[in-house]
Amino acid sequence: MTQKQTLGALGENLACDYFVKKGYKIIGRNFRKPWGELDIISRAPDKTLVFVEVKTVSEGEISAEDQLTKNKLKKLERTASLYAGHYPNLIDNEKGWRIDLLAIKIKNNNYFINQYENIVK
């Protein structure tokens, strides 16, 4: 496993812990298709289906938020839409689904998390 893959896996584990502590239920991880990937699929406490893009960086790198490019966001939206269409039973008719970004910065064995809800309007 490369250093980047190790950092990414650590970030996704931290993200899952973060969401579970906030009352979310983790439905799936690393859903991969040729057209895109969903890092985390979860259900929020209010029953919204939430697709989570996790970006993890270490000190000195470009910010996690800046790593989510317009092209990546487009692929993410398409993958989430296709997933939602394939699993309509997971979607609450009133709440629907959304995409969140979880930006994690790791610095000196500490980590800092910023959650951005509903990043695709």
C-alpha distance (Angstrom), angle and dihedral (degrees) to the residues before:
residue distance angle dihedral
M1 . . .
T2 3.81 . .
Q3 3.80 122.9 .
K4 3.82 89.3 -107.8
Q5 3.83 91.5 52.0
T6 3.80 91.0 47.6
L7 3.82 90.9 50.9
G8 3.81 90.4 47.4
A9 3.81 92.9 50.3
L10 3.81 90.7 48.4
G11 3.80 90.0 50.4
E12 3.80 92.8 50.4
N13 3.82 91.0 49.5
L14 3.82 90.5 49.9
A15 3.81 89.2 47.5
C16 3.80 92.7 52.7
D17 3.81 90.9 49.3
Y18 3.81 89.8 48.3
F19 3.81 93.2 51.9
V20 3.81 95.1 43.5
K21 3.83 89.3 53.4
K22 3.81 88.1 52.3
G23 3.81 90.5 54.5
Y24 3.80 99.1 -100.3
K25 3.80 121.8 141.3
I26 3.81 115.5 -133.9
I27 3.81 108.7 -134.5
G28 3.78 99.5 174.5
R29 3.78 147.2 -17.5
N30 3.80 135.7 -145.0
F31 3.79 97.5 8.2
R32 3.81 100.9 -174.3
K33 3.77 130.3 -169.1
P34 3.81 129.9 160.3
W35 3.82 90.0 -100.6
G36 3.83 98.0 49.6
E37 3.78 151.3 -38.8
L38 3.78 136.0 -108.9
D39 3.81 112.8 -151.2
I40 3.81 97.5 -161.6
I41 3.79 132.6 6.0
S42 3.79 113.2 -163.3
R43 3.77 145.1 157.8
A44 3.81 117.4 -123.8
P45 3.82 120.4 -137.8
D46 3.84 88.2 -102.8
K47 3.87 89.0 57.0
T48 3.82 95.8 -106.5
L49 3.80 112.8 145.7
V50 3.81 105.0 -124.0
F51 3.79 126.4 -162.5
V52 3.80 109.7 -160.7
E53 3.78 125.6 -155.2
V54 3.80 109.0 -160.9
K55 3.79 119.9 -156.1
T56 3.79 116.5 -176.8
V57 3.79 126.4 -174.7
S58 3.76 136.5 172.7
E59 3.78 124.6 -135.6
G60 3.78 114.8 -66.0
E61 3.80 96.8 26.4
I62 3.79 127.7 110.8
S63 3.81 108.9 -79.3
A64 3.78 118.3 -84.0
E65 3.79 89.9 -121.6
D66 3.81 91.9 55.4
Q67 3.80 91.1 53.3
L68 3.80 91.0 69.4
T69 3.79 99.8 88.1
K70 3.79 126.4 -166.0
N71 3.82 90.0 -109.2
K72 3.82 92.4 50.0
L73 3.80 90.2 48.6
K74 3.80 90.9 52.1
K75 3.83 91.7 51.1
L76 3.79 90.2 45.9
E77 3.80 92.2 52.2
R78 3.81 92.3 48.2
T79 3.82 92.7 48.2
A80 3.82 92.1 47.9
S81 3.80 91.3 48.1
L82 3.80 92.3 50.4
Y83 3.81 91.3 46.8
A84 3.82 91.4 49.2
G85 3.80 90.3 49.2
H86 3.79 91.4 50.2
Y87 3.83 94.3 47.7
P88 3.84 105.2 36.8
N89 3.81 90.2 154.9
L90 3.83 88.5 71.6
I91 3.80 93.1 58.5
D92 3.78 122.3 88.6
N93 3.82 107.6 -139.8
E94 3.81 92.7 -135.5
K95 3.82 99.3 40.7
G96 3.80 102.9 34.8
W97 3.81 118.6 -179.9
R98 3.78 139.4 -60.3
I99 3.78 141.8 -175.7
D100 3.81 120.5 -121.5
L101 3.78 130.1 -170.9
L102 3.78 118.6 -142.0
A103 3.80 109.5 -164.0
I104 3.80 114.2 -164.9
K105 3.79 125.8 -172.0
I106 3.79 118.3 -168.5
K107 3.80 116.4 -157.0
N108 3.81 128.0 166.9
N109 3.83 94.9 -20.1
N110 3.82 90.7 -49.3
Y111 3.75 126.9 101.8
F112 3.77 135.0 -152.9
I113 3.81 123.0 -156.6
N114 3.78 129.7 -159.2
Q115 3.79 118.8 -175.3
Y116 3.79 120.0 -157.8
E117 3.78 113.3 -168.6
N118 3.78 126.3 -149.3
I119 3.81 96.7 1.7
V120 3.81 93.3 174.9
K121 3.78 113.8 66.8
